[in-house]
Amino acid sequence: MTTTKNPWNSYWQKGAKASFLDEKSRLQIYQMRKFWFERMEEFEPKQPIVDVGTGNGIVVEWLTEYAGEKTKKLTLMGIDSADINPPNKDLKLSGNTPYETFRLPSNKKVGTFVSHFGLEYGDVDAGLNNLFAQLKRGGSLVALVHSKESVIYLKSLAIYDFIPSAIKQLRKSVQVLQEALLKHGPGNLPKSALEAQQRLNEFARKHQRSPAFHAMNFVPATKHLLQAAASGQKDESLKVFEDYLNNITEHKGRLTTLLKATDELEGIDAIQKRVEQAGFKQVKVQQVQFPETGIVGNCIQATK
């Protein structure tokens, strides 16, 4: 995957802490953090520990907290093929580093590879072969990967399917209404703008119960830019429109990688076979489900 076309570059560059988790996802953050604490409790991880597809380092941060709470010394680092921008500069993270070709300096070996929705975004077979080669004998791989049954995949698919309709409304209705408000003001709209307003209202009513529609923040964004246009704030209105359209387009790019990666990874049996073909032993692939939020993916555990 080339970094120049990696749709995750801008996401991490904006300082995001994790994929599919934001400040509103406190329960999910707690659950994911607990998941990784439990994985570390299951065995004594060999050092160093390398997080594959680290993004801006949320798992490295969690495992640093784990080490602090358990008074253990863990040597931690993270790698990602994208151009990252971690908010926590104390973490040892490396962007532009595909795991398919990753090496530690001086031919040193890795004790434990971990990954939180990372393996599936690269060339899985080449990546697994390389991880196996870079592991110490007795070292481990622990990875959480997407599955078609997961809430993340299903929500992402719904949003992906909805995006073309949202973009069409932005172009055919919102932009028409915006231009009319800027030109004529709210009290003297031409027929074309009134029709655009009607289409927009019908669109919002039609999808008012759709989680994908609400997840896209379509109503807040369009309200903001149209209110700015109505009050004559041209630069503000145009900027919100452009930013929102760009965000949707970038989000579609990221969703495309998620859906493609999950489709190519296939199910539990196929994953287990691919991990075993790379040379790993004691391979276990299990579905991960949290009582409050449902299925989140599959967990791969294997040793060398």
C-alpha positions, 0 to 999 in steps of 0.5 A: 500500500503506497503512502501517497495514496493511503486514505488514512494519511489525512485521518492520522495527520489530523491527530485522531487517537484511534480508528472507529473510536472517538470521544463519544465512544467511551464504552467502546474505548473502555472495552477495547482497553480491557480486551488488550489488558486481558490479552497481556494477562493471558501470557508473559509477552516476550520483548520487544512488543510491536503493534502492527497498524498502530495508527497514532498509537492507541494500543501502545498507549494502552499497553504502556498504561498496563505496564504501569498498573502492573509494575512491569517493564514493557518495550513497546513500539508501533508501526503503520504504513500511513503517515502518522501524527501521534498526539502523544510524542513520548510513544515510540511510533513509526509511520510509513513502515509497512509491516510486510517489510518491517525489520528491527535494526541489527537483525534483532527479533521481535518478541510479540506482535500485536495488532488492532485492526491492522493486519487486514489493511496490508498484504496479509499473506506477505505480512504474516510471512514477514511477521513469522520471520521477524519473531523470536522462537516462542514469540507470539502474535495477537491480532484483532481483525475485522469480520463481516459479522462485526458492528463496525463492519455493518455500520461502515457498510451502511454508511458507505452505501449511503454516501452517494445519496448524501453527495447527490443531495449536497450537489443538487439541493444544498448547493443550489439553496446555498447559492440562492441564499447568498445571492438573494437572501432568505426572503426572496428565494427563486423557485429553483431554491424553494424546490431545492429546499423541499427536496432537502426536507424530503430527504431528511424526513425519509432518512430520519430513522437511519443510523447511517444518516445520523452518523454522517452529521448531515443535518448539523453540517448543512444547517450550519452552512445554510444559516451562514449563507442566510446571514451573508457569511459567504466565506464561512458557508463555502468553507463548511460546504467544502470541508464537509464534502472533503470529509465525506470523500475521505471517509468513503476512501477509508471505508473502502479499505475497511470493506475490501480488507474484511472481504479479502480476509474472509471467515475464521477458518480461512484466517486460521489456514492463512496463519498456519500456512505462514508457519505459526503454531497453536493458532486460535481464531475466535470471535470477540463480542462485548455484551453491551456493543456486540461483535467487534471482530475476530482475535488471532492468537498464534506462536512461533 
